[in-house]
Each structure stands twice: as C-alpha cells, then as structure tokens.
Amino acid sequence: MTGADVQRASVNGTHLVYELKGQGPVVILLHGFTLDLRMWDDQLPALLPPFRVLRYDRRGFGRSDLPEPGVQFSPVEDLRALLVYLGISKAHLMGQSAGGGFAVNFALEHPEFVDRIVLVDSALEGFRWSDGYSQSYDEIDKVAASLGVEAARALWLSHPLFAPAREQPEVANRLAAIVRDYSGWHWLHDSVSPRLDPPAAKRLGSIRHPTLVMAGQRDVPDHLEVTRLLAEGIPRAQEVVIPGAGHMLNLEAPTEFNRRVLEFLQSSPAP
C-alpha cells in the first residue's frame, strides 16, 4: 500500500484514514485491537476483483485521529458517517477480533447498511471473559502506565493470542510492525465509547444477515467460546474452524481464509 492509496475523511468530529478500491459490491474490513488497515493486505488480491473494498483505521488506531480524552464518541457512528460520506448504502462487513465485535454492534445498530457478515476470531460485547484472560489485559494496562507504551507493546506481542503467529517469522514480523505503530492510547485511557444496552451477547437472535463465523482451531479458549456462541446465536450463521491456525487467522492461513470468505460472499442467498 502506497501513501497515494489512502485518504482522510472528516466525519463525526474526527479524521479517519481510509482506502477504497475496486468495483462491485462493497466489503468493509474492520481491524483488530492495536492493529490497523494493513492487517488485511493478504485479502486484497483475493477481493479485488470482484469486490469494492473499504478498509480504514478506526479512531485511535493507525493514522486516524486519537480520541480526545474524556470526550465520548461512538465507533459505530464513525463508520455510519464514513459510509454516508462515501455514498455507500449497503456493504458486507468483515471484522477480526475486536473488529468482529464491532461488526456485530454495527449490524445491530444499523442493519440497513449491512448485507452479509464475516466474523473472524471475534470478540463479543457482553461476553464474560475468563478471569485469566481479563487479568492478562489488565497487566498490559499496568505496564503501559508504569513502564511506558513500548514495554506494553512487547508484553502484548508475547500474549498467548499470538503464539501461533509467532511460529511464522514473516507473520510475526508483520504483526510486530503494525503493533509498533500503535499509539497505546487505549492502554492509558478509560473507554469513552458507549456500550449497547442490552449488550450484543443478548441480542444475537435479532441479527438476520447471513453470517460466516470463522476461527483458527488454535485460538485461545475464550475466543473459541465466543465463536461457538455466535454460530449458535445468530439465526443465519455458519461456522468454519481452520485447523492449525490461531487468532490471527487471516495472516496465518491466508489462502484457505480467502477461499472460505469468497465462497461465502459469492454464494447464492439462502431462501
């Protein structure tokens, strides 16, 4: 991706960096926590063509603006404003990890914008994470506050989430390069984003969009449990688990991942 490929949109009181390429039905790529639009580099050759692909850095990530401390904002409304700005009325959503949880929230709040959904090693608002998993995140926050963001980045990259990715040197290097550019804002500030009420975990049955729920078989137990809940709770969901891959499924097994995604997005609608 060259600098000429990305643009900046002034929407919803912030500036979002985005890239929009191709022709055809729109696919929106939503990155995971601490990551940015570069995490989808392996998917573009498969999606272009037959799709028009929008990927962007959410507020607080990549090259988009940081949130203002203490000022509440909604990532869901950021995306809605970006779609209005770009004249996009309907799109497929594909989100990984935190991006998957965000895709679920967006589909619940603005179902009219959504065609199909792909959730990859997803998070889910309202899911009760295990004590060990929650404590691992708390520890990174403490390290960021006491030792600095660089130390927190190193601890984050050593997290069990990324153990399978670390086994592939090229994937590990790409992941580290993206995380090195993460500002650390969310480790140092309390969340200022509103939560859904009731939370998404209690509203999955109201999602009527065809949904592909994907996971790497070697992902951590919490995310595999979220995968199961999404597949069981969303009425038109199908589940795919890829052997040998972990949390960064689209980076670790891009060929199989891309094949499954294209098969789903290009399949005929169910009656």
C-alpha positions as CSV (number, residue, x, y, z in Angstrom):
1,M,0.0,0.0,0.0
2,T,1.4,3.3,-1.0
3,G,0.7,6.7,0.5
4,A,-1.3,7.7,-2.5
5,D,-3.8,4.9,-1.8
6,V,-5.1,6.3,1.4
7,Q,-7.3,9.3,2.0
8,R,-8.6,11.2,5.0
9,A,-12.3,11.8,5.7
10,S,-13.5,14.4,8.1
11,V,-16.5,12.7,9.7
12,N,-18.3,12.7,13.1
13,G,-15.9,15.2,14.6
14,T,-12.7,13.3,13.7
15,H,-10.4,12.4,10.8
16,L,-10.4,8.8,9.6
17,V,-7.7,7.4,7.2
18,Y,-9.2,5.0,4.7
19,E,-8.6,3.2,1.4
20,L,-11.3,2.4,-1.1
21,K,-10.5,0.3,-4.2
22,G,-12.2,-1.8,-6.8
23,Q,-15.6,-2.2,-8.3
24,G,-18.7,-4.2,-7.3
25,P,-20.4,-5.0,-4.0
26,V,-18.6,-3.3,-1.1
27,V,-16.7,-5.2,1.5
28,I,-15.7,-3.3,4.7
29,L,-12.6,-4.7,6.5
30,L,-12.5,-4.0,10.3
31,H,-9.2,-4.5,12.0
32,G,-8.4,-5.9,15.5
33,F,-7.2,-4.2,18.6
34,T,-3.8,-2.4,18.4
35,L,-3.9,-3.1,14.6
36,D,-4.8,-1.1,11.6
37,L,-5.9,-1.5,8.0
38,R,-2.6,-3.1,7.0
39,M,-3.6,-6.4,8.7
40,W,-5.8,-7.1,5.6
41,D,-3.0,-6.8,3.0
42,D,-3.3,-10.6,2.1
43,Q,-7.0,-10.3,1.5
44,L,-6.9,-7.5,-1.2
45,P,-5.6,-9.6,-4.1
46,A,-8.4,-12.1,-3.5
47,L,-11.2,-9.5,-3.1
48,L,-10.1,-7.2,-5.9
49,P,-12.0,-8.0,-8.1
50,P,-14.8,-8.9,-7.7
51,F,-15.5,-6.5,-4.8
52,R,-15.0,-2.9,-4.0
53,V,-13.0,-2.9,-0.7
54,L,-13.1,-0.3,2.0
55,R,-10.6,-0.6,4.8
56,Y,-9.9,2.1,7.4
57,D,-8.2,2.9,10.7
58,R,-10.7,3.3,13.4
59,R,-10.5,6.3,15.7
60,G,-7.5,5.8,18.0
61,F,-5.7,3.4,15.7
62,G,-3.2,3.6,12.8
63,R,-3.1,7.0,11.2
64,S,-6.6,8.1,12.1
65,D,-7.0,10.7,14.8
66,L,-6.8,9.8,18.5
67,P,-9.9,10.3,20.7
68,E,-10.0,13.4,22.8
69,P,-9.5,12.4,26.5
70,G,-12.8,12.3,28.3
71,V,-14.9,13.1,25.2
72,Q,-17.4,10.3,24.4
73,F,-17.6,9.0,20.8
74,S,-19.2,6.1,19.1
75,P,-17.1,3.9,16.7
76,V,-20.4,2.7,15.2
77,E,-21.4,6.2,14.4
78,D,-17.9,6.9,13.0
79,L,-18.5,4.1,10.5
80,R,-22.0,5.2,9.7
81,A,-20.8,8.7,9.0
82,L,-17.9,7.4,6.8
83,L,-20.4,5.3,4.7
84,V,-22.6,8.4,4.2
85,Y,-19.6,10.4,3.3
86,L,-18.6,7.8,0.7
87,G,-22.1,7.3,-0.6
88,I,-22.2,3.6,0.4
89,S,-25.7,2.4,1.2
90,K,-25.0,-1.3,1.7
91,A,-22.0,-3.4,2.3
92,H,-20.6,-6.7,3.6
93,L,-18.8,-6.4,7.0
94,M,-15.7,-8.5,7.8
95,G,-14.1,-8.0,11.2
96,Q,-11.3,-9.7,13.1
97,S,-11.2,-10.0,16.9
98,A,-12.3,-6.6,18.3
99,G,-13.2,-5.7,14.7
100,G,-15.6,-8.7,14.8
101,G,-17.3,-7.5,17.9
102,F,-17.6,-4.0,16.3
103,A,-19.2,-5.6,13.2
104,V,-21.8,-7.2,15.4
105,N,-22.6,-3.9,17.1
106,F,-22.8,-2.1,13.8
107,A,-25.2,-4.7,12.4
108,L,-27.4,-4.4,15.5
109,E,-27.5,-0.6,15.4
110,H,-27.6,-0.1,11.6
111,P,-28.9,-3.3,10.0
112,E,-30.0,-1.4,6.9
113,F,-26.4,-0.8,5.9
114,V,-25.4,-4.5,6.1
115,D,-25.6,-7.3,3.6
116,R,-23.5,-10.2,4.9
117,I,-21.2,-10.5,7.9
118,V,-17.9,-12.3,8.3
119,L,-16.6,-12.6,12.0
120,V,-13.1,-13.8,12.5
121,D,-11.8,-15.0,15.9
122,S,-14.3,-12.5,17.1
123,A,-14.9,-10.6,20.3
124,L,-18.4,-10.0,21.6
125,E,-19.7,-7.2,23.8
126,G,-21.4,-8.6,26.9
127,F,-19.4,-11.9,26.8
128,R,-18.0,-12.8,30.2
129,W,-14.3,-13.3,29.6
130,S,-12.4,-15.7,31.9
131,D,-10.5,-14.3,34.9
132,G,-7.2,-15.2,33.4
133,Y,-7.9,-13.6,30.0
134,S,-9.2,-10.4,31.7
135,Q,-6.2,-10.3,34.0
136,S,-3.8,-10.6,31.1
137,Y,-5.3,-7.4,29.6
138,D,-5.2,-5.6,33.0
139,E,-1.5,-6.4,33.3
140,I,-0.7,-4.7,30.0
141,D,-2.6,-1.6,31.1
142,K,-0.5,-1.6,34.3
143,V,2.8,-2.0,32.3
144,A,1.8,0.8,30.0
145,A,1.1,3.2,32.9
146,S,4.2,2.2,34.9
147,L,6.9,1.4,32.3
148,G,5.6,3.0,29.1
149,V,3.9,2.1,25.9
150,E,7.0,0.4,24.4
151,A,7.1,-2.1,27.3
152,A,3.4,-2.7,26.9
153,R,3.7,-3.4,23.2
154,A,6.4,-6.0,23.9
155,L,4.2,-7.7,26.6
156,W,1.2,-7.6,24.2
157,L,3.2,-9.3,21.4
158,S,4.1,-12.1,23.8
159,H,0.4,-12.7,24.7
160,P,-0.9,-16.3,24.1
161,L,-3.2,-14.8,21.4
162,F,-0.3,-14.5,19.1
163,A,1.6,-17.8,19.9
164,P,0.7,-19.5,16.6
165,A,1.5,-16.3,14.7
166,R,4.9,-16.1,16.3
167,E,5.7,-19.5,14.8
168,Q,5.7,-18.0,11.3
169,P,8.6,-15.4,11.2
170,E,7.1,-13.4,8.3
171,V,3.7,-13.2,10.1
172,A,5.4,-12.3,13.4
173,N,7.4,-9.5,11.8
174,R,4.3,-8.1,10.0
175,L,2.3,-8.2,13.2
176,A,5.1,-6.6,15.2
177,A,5.5,-3.8,12.7
178,I,1.8,-2.9,13.0
179,V,1.8,-3.0,16.8
180,R,4.9,-0.9,16.9
181,D,2.9,1.9,15.3
182,Y,0.0,1.6,17.8
183,S,-0.1,4.7,20.0
184,G,-1.1,2.8,23.2
185,W,-3.9,5.3,23.7
186,H,-6.4,2.6,24.9
187,W,-3.9,1.2,27.5
188,L,-3.6,4.7,29.1
189,H,-7.2,6.0,28.9
190,D,-10.5,4.7,30.1
191,S,-13.0,3.8,27.4
192,V,-15.2,6.7,26.2
193,S,-17.3,4.7,23.8
194,P,-21.0,3.9,24.8
195,R,-22.0,0.3,25.1
196,L,-25.1,-1.3,23.7
197,D,-28.0,-1.8,26.1
198,P,-28.8,-4.6,26.2
199,P,-25.3,-5.8,25.1
200,A,-24.8,-7.6,21.8
201,A,-24.4,-11.0,23.5
202,K,-28.1,-10.9,24.5
203,R,-29.3,-9.7,21.1
204,L,-27.7,-12.2,18.6
205,G,-31.1,-13.6,17.7
206,S,-32.1,-10.3,16.1
207,I,-29.3,-10.4,13.6
208,R,-30.9,-11.6,10.3
209,H,-28.0,-11.2,8.0
210,P,-26.2,-14.3,6.6
211,T,-23.1,-14.6,8.8
212,L,-19.9,-16.6,8.5
213,V,-18.3,-17.2,11.9
214,M,-14.6,-18.2,11.5
215,A,-11.8,-19.1,13.9
216,G,-8.4,-20.7,14.0
217,Q,-8.5,-24.0,15.8
218,R,-5.6,-22.9,18.0
219,D,-7.1,-19.7,19.1
220,V,-7.4,-19.2,22.9
221,P,-10.4,-20.8,24.7
222,D,-12.2,-17.6,25.3
223,H,-12.4,-16.7,21.6
224,L,-13.3,-20.2,20.6
225,E,-16.2,-20.0,23.1
226,V,-17.3,-16.7,21.5
227,T,-17.2,-18.3,18.1
228,R,-19.5,-21.1,19.3
229,L,-21.9,-18.6,20.9
230,L,-22.0,-16.5,17.7
231,A,-22.6,-19.6,15.5
232,E,-25.4,-20.8,17.7
233,G,-27.0,-17.4,18.5
234,I,-27.2,-15.8,15.0
235,P,-30.0,-17.5,13.2
236,R,-28.4,-17.5,9.7
237,A,-24.8,-18.2,10.8
238,Q,-22.5,-20.9,9.6
239,E,-19.3,-21.8,11.4
240,V,-15.8,-22.6,10.0
241,V,-12.8,-23.6,12.1
242,I,-9.5,-23.8,10.3
243,P,-7.1,-26.4,11.7
244,G,-3.5,-25.4,12.6
245,A,-4.3,-21.6,12.7
246,G,-4.7,-19.3,15.7
247,H,-6.1,-15.9,16.5
248,M,-4.6,-14.1,13.5
249,L,-6.3,-16.5,11.1
250,N,-6.3,-14.2,8.0
251,L,-2.5,-13.7,8.4
252,E,-1.6,-17.2,9.4
253,A,-3.6,-19.1,6.8
254,P,-4.5,-16.5,4.1
255,T,-5.1,-18.9,1.2
256,E,-7.6,-21.1,3.0
257,F,-9.1,-18.0,4.7
258,N,-9.6,-16.2,1.4
259,R,-11.1,-19.2,-0.2
260,R,-13.7,-19.6,2.5
261,V,-14.6,-15.9,2.5
262,L,-15.0,-15.7,-1.2
263,E,-17.1,-18.9,-1.2
264,F,-19.4,-17.4,1.4
265,L,-19.7,-13.9,-0.1
266,Q,-20.3,-15.2,-3.6
267,S,-22.8,-17.9,-2.7
268,S,-26.4,-17.6,-3.6
269,P,-28.7,-16.2,-0.9
270,A,-30.5,-18.8,1.2
271,P,-34.2,-18.9,0.7
